């Protein structure tokens, strides 16, 4: 069932990108810059909160992800259902959703490398 959901999500994202590419292309540099900066601050804020609260390693990692991976799906639903898309705001929320998949994967790679270094020493 998860595979079917993943395929459906990938299909919707691919269709949206292809269908709206003419509108998205000029805004991609701005969307990318804002999305990456916002997400980096969120990941850093979660990590900092964990350190300031004196949380253990697992809790710091959980806080990093919980703060860093905002709920883009909820943002899209609210924007489309309640605010009628609000111009390009839904596109920004959709971009963040895709970006969170990439950024989360990158953070996982960093944490796994950190774990391997810890075991090696």
MARDO-155575 format. One record per residue (C-alpha): residue in three letters; x, y negated, z negated. Coordinates in steps of 0.1 Angstrom, whole numbers, padded with zeros to 4 digits. Layout:
BEGIN
<rec><residuo>ALA</residuo><x>X</x><y>Y</y><z>Z</z></rec>
...
***
This chain:
BEGIN
<rec><residuo>UNK</residuo><x>0000</x><y>0000</y><z>0000</z></rec>
<rec><residuo>UNK</residuo><x>0029</x><y>-0024</y><z>-0008</z></rec>
<rec><residuo>UNK</residuo><x>0043</x><y>-0017</y><z>0027</z></rec>
<rec><residuo>UNK</residuo><x>0011</x><y>-0027</y><z>0043</z></rec>
<rec><residuo>UNK</residuo><x>0009</x><y>-0059</y><z>0023</z></rec>
<rec><residuo>UNK</residuo><x>0045</x><y>-0067</y><z>0032</z></rec>
<rec><residuo>UNK</residuo><x>0039</x><y>-0061</y><z>0068</z></rec>
<rec><residuo>UNK</residuo><x>0007</x><y>-0083</y><z>0067</z></rec>
<rec><residuo>UNK</residuo><x>0026</x><y>-0111</y><z>0050</z></rec>
<rec><residuo>UNK</residuo><x>0055</x><y>-0109</y><z>0075</z></rec>
<rec><residuo>UNK</residuo><x>0030</x><y>-0110</y><z>0104</z></rec>
<rec><residuo>UNK</residuo><x>0012</x><y>-0140</y><z>0090</z></rec>
<rec><residuo>UNK</residuo><x>0045</x><y>-0158</y><z>0084</z></rec>
<rec><residuo>UNK</residuo><x>0058</x><y>-0150</y><z>0119</z></rec>
<rec><residuo>UNK</residuo><x>0025</x><y>-0160</y><z>0135</z></rec>
<rec><residuo>UNK</residuo><x>0025</x><y>-0193</y><z>0116</z></rec>
<rec><residuo>UNK</residuo><x>0060</x><y>-0201</y><z>0126</z></rec>
<rec><residuo>UNK</residuo><x>0055</x><y>-0193</y><z>0162</z></rec>
<rec><residuo>UNK</residuo><x>0021</x><y>-0210</y><z>0165</z></rec>
<rec><residuo>UNK</residuo><x>0032</x><y>-0242</y><z>0147</z></rec>
<rec><residuo>UNK</residuo><x>0068</x><y>-0243</y><z>0157</z></rec>
<rec><residuo>UNK</residuo><x>0063</x><y>-0275</y><z>0178</z></rec>
<rec><residuo>UNK</residuo><x>0050</x><y>-0293</y><z>0147</z></rec>
<rec><residuo>UNK</residuo><x>0076</x><y>-0277</y><z>0123</z></rec>
<rec><residuo>UNK</residuo><x>0107</x><y>-0281</y><z>0143</z></rec>
<rec><residuo>UNK</residuo><x>0112</x><y>-0319</y><z>0138</z></rec>
<rec><residuo>UNK</residuo><x>0105</x><y>-0315</y><z>0101</z></rec>
<rec><residuo>UNK</residuo><x>0127</x><y>-0285</y><z>0094</z></rec>
<rec><residuo>UNK</residuo><x>0158</x><y>-0304</y><z>0083</z></rec>
<rec><residuo>UNK</residuo><x>0138</x><y>-0324</y><z>0058</z></rec>
<rec><residuo>UNK</residuo><x>0118</x><y>-0294</y><z>0046</z></rec>
<rec><residuo>UNK</residuo><x>0150</x><y>-0274</y><z>0042</z></rec>
<rec><residuo>UNK</residuo><x>0168</x><y>-0301</y><z>0023</z></rec>
<rec><residuo>UNK</residuo><x>0140</x><y>-0308</y><z>-0001</z></rec>
<rec><residuo>UNK</residuo><x>0132</x><y>-0271</y><z>-0006</z></rec>
<rec><residuo>UNK</residuo><x>0167</x><y>-0261</y><z>-0013</z></rec>
<rec><residuo>UNK</residuo><x>0174</x><y>-0291</y><z>-0036</z></rec>
<rec><residuo>UNK</residuo><x>0142</x><y>-0285</y><z>-0055</z></rec>
<rec><residuo>UNK</residuo><x>0148</x><y>-0248</y><z>-0059</z></rec>
<rec><residuo>UNK</residuo><x>0184</x><y>-0252</y><z>-0070</z></rec>
<rec><residuo>UNK</residuo><x>0173</x><y>-0277</y><z>-0097</z></rec>
<rec><residuo>UNK</residuo><x>0146</x><y>-0252</y><z>-0108</z></rec>
<rec><residuo>UNK</residuo><x>0170</x><y>-0222</y><z>-0110</z></rec>
<rec><residuo>UNK</residuo><x>0195</x><y>-0244</y><z>-0128</z></rec>
<rec><residuo>UNK</residuo><x>0168</x><y>-0257</y><z>-0152</z></rec>
<rec><residuo>UNK</residuo><x>0157</x><y>-0222</y><z>-0161</z></rec>
<rec><residuo>UNK</residuo><x>0193</x><y>-0211</y><z>-0167</z></rec>
<rec><residuo>UNK</residuo><x>0200</x><y>-0243</y><z>-0188</z></rec>
<rec><residuo>UNK</residuo><x>0168</x><y>-0237</y><z>-0208</z></rec>
<rec><residuo>UNK</residuo><x>0179</x><y>-0202</y><z>-0216</z></rec>
<rec><residuo>UNK</residuo><x>0213</x><y>-0214</y><z>-0228</z></rec>
<rec><residuo>UNK</residuo><x>0197</x><y>-0242</y><z>-0249</z></rec>
<rec><residuo>UNK</residuo><x>0173</x><y>-0218</y><z>-0265</z></rec>
<rec><residuo>UNK</residuo><x>0201</x><y>-0194</y><z>-0274</z></rec>
<rec><residuo>UNK</residuo><x>0184</x><y>-0166</y><z>-0254</z></rec>
<rec><residuo>UNK</residuo><x>0202</x><y>-0134</y><z>-0247</z></rec>
<rec><residuo>UNK</residuo><x>0215</x><y>-0125</y><z>-0212</z></rec>
<rec><residuo>UNK</residuo><x>0184</x><y>-0108</y><z>-0200</z></rec>
<rec><residuo>UNK</residuo><x>0161</x><y>-0136</y><z>-0213</z></rec>
<rec><residuo>UNK</residuo><x>0183</x><y>-0162</y><z>-0196</z></rec>
<rec><residuo>UNK</residuo><x>0180</x><y>-0143</y><z>-0163</z></rec>
<rec><residuo>UNK</residuo><x>0142</x><y>-0140</y><z>-0167</z></rec>
<rec><residuo>UNK</residuo><x>0139</x><y>-0177</y><z>-0174</z></rec>
<rec><residuo>UNK</residuo><x>0161</x><y>-0185</y><z>-0144</z></rec>
<rec><residuo>UNK</residuo><x>0137</x><y>-0166</y><z>-0121</z></rec>
<rec><residuo>UNK</residuo><x>0105</x><y>-0177</y><z>-0137</z></rec>
<rec><residuo>UNK</residuo><x>0114</x><y>-0214</y><z>-0134</z></rec>
<rec><residuo>UNK</residuo><x>0133</x><y>-0210</y><z>-0101</z></rec>
<rec><residuo>UNK</residuo><x>0106</x><y>-0191</y><z>-0082</z></rec>
<rec><residuo>UNK</residuo><x>0076</x><y>-0213</y><z>-0084</z></rec>
<rec><residuo>UNK</residuo><x>0042</x><y>-0200</y><z>-0073</z></rec>
<rec><residuo>UNK</residuo><x>0041</x><y>-0210</y><z>-0036</z></rec>
<rec><residuo>UNK</residuo><x>0012</x><y>-0187</y><z>-0029</z></rec>
<rec><residuo>UNK</residuo><x>-0009</x><y>-0206</y><z>-0055</z></rec>
<rec><residuo>UNK</residuo><x>0002</x><y>-0239</y><z>-0040</z></rec>
<rec><residuo>UNK</residuo><x>-0010</x><y>-0228</y><z>-0005</z></rec>
<rec><residuo>UNK</residuo><x>-0043</x><y>-0216</y><z>-0018</z></rec>
<rec><residuo>UNK</residuo><x>-0050</x><y>-0248</y><z>-0037</z></rec>
<rec><residuo>UNK</residuo><x>-0038</x><y>-0270</y><z>-0008</z></rec>
<rec><residuo>UNK</residuo><x>-0060</x><y>-0252</y><z>0018</z></rec>
<rec><residuo>UNK</residuo><x>-0091</x><y>-0246</y><z>-0004</z></rec>
<rec><residuo>UNK</residuo><x>-0093</x><y>-0277</y><z>-0024</z></rec>
<rec><residuo>UNK</residuo><x>-0073</x><y>-0303</y><z>-0005</z></rec>
<rec><residuo>UNK</residuo><x>-0081</x><y>-0292</y><z>0031</z></rec>
<rec><residuo>UNK</residuo><x>-0044</x><y>-0287</y><z>0038</z></rec>
<rec><residuo>UNK</residuo><x>-0034</x><y>-0323</y><z>0029</z></rec>
<rec><residuo>UNK</residuo><x>-0015</x><y>-0329</y><z>0061</z></rec>
<rec><residuo>UNK</residuo><x>0018</x><y>-0310</y><z>0062</z></rec>
<rec><residuo>UNK</residuo><x>0018</x><y>-0301</y><z>0025</z></rec>
<rec><residuo>UNK</residuo><x>0006</x><y>-0265</y><z>0032</z></rec>
<rec><residuo>UNK</residuo><x>0036</x><y>-0261</y><z>0056</z></rec>
<rec><residuo>UNK</residuo><x>0059</x><y>-0273</y><z>0028</z></rec>
<rec><residuo>UNK</residuo><x>0044</x><y>-0248</y><z>0004</z></rec>
<rec><residuo>UNK</residuo><x>0047</x><y>-0220</y><z>0030</z></rec>
<rec><residuo>UNK</residuo><x>0083</x><y>-0229</y><z>0036</z></rec>
<rec><residuo>UNK</residuo><x>0090</x><y>-0227</y><z>-0001</z></rec>
<rec><residuo>UNK</residuo><x>0075</x><y>-0192</y><z>-0002</z></rec>
<rec><residuo>UNK</residuo><x>0099</x><y>-0180</y><z>0024</z></rec>
<rec><residuo>UNK</residuo><x>0128</x><y>-0198</y><z>0009</z></rec>
<rec><residuo>UNK</residuo><x>0120</x><y>-0182</y><z>-0025</z></rec>
<rec><residuo>UNK</residuo><x>0125</x><y>-0148</y><z>-0010</z></rec>
<rec><residuo>UNK</residuo><x>0159</x><y>-0158</y><z>0004</z></rec>
<rec><residuo>UNK</residuo><x>0170</x><y>-0178</y><z>-0027</z></rec>
<rec><residuo>UNK</residuo><x>0158</x><y>-0150</y><z>-0051</z></rec>
<rec><residuo>UNK</residuo><x>0178</x><y>-0124</y><z>-0031</z></rec>
<rec><residuo>UNK</residuo><x>0209</x><y>-0146</y><z>-0032</z></rec>
<rec><residuo>UNK</residuo><x>0206</x><y>-0151</y><z>-0070</z></rec>
<rec><residuo>UNK</residuo><x>0202</x><y>-0113</y><z>-0074</z></rec>
<rec><residuo>UNK</residuo><x>0234</x><y>-0108</y><z>-0054</z></rec>
<rec><residuo>UNK</residuo><x>0252</x><y>-0133</y><z>-0076</z></rec>
<rec><residuo>UNK</residuo><x>0239</x><y>-0115</y><z>-0108</z></rec>
<rec><residuo>UNK</residuo><x>0249</x><y>-0081</y><z>-0095</z></rec>
<rec><residuo>UNK</residuo><x>0284</x><y>-0093</y><z>-0086</z></rec>
<rec><residuo>UNK</residuo><x>0286</x><y>-0108</y><z>-0121</z></rec>
<rec><residuo>UNK</residuo><x>0275</x><y>-0074</y><z>-0136</z></rec>
<rec><residuo>UNK</residuo><x>0302</x><y>-0055</y><z>-0116</z></rec>
<rec><residuo>UNK</residuo><x>0329</x><y>-0080</y><z>-0127</z></rec>
<rec><residuo>UNK</residuo><x>0318</x><y>-0075</y><z>-0163</z></rec>
<rec><residuo>UNK</residuo><x>0320</x><y>-0037</y><z>-0160</z></rec>
<rec><residuo>UNK</residuo><x>0354</x><y>-0038</y><z>-0143</z></rec>
<rec><residuo>UNK</residuo><x>0370</x><y>-0058</y><z>-0172</z></rec>
***
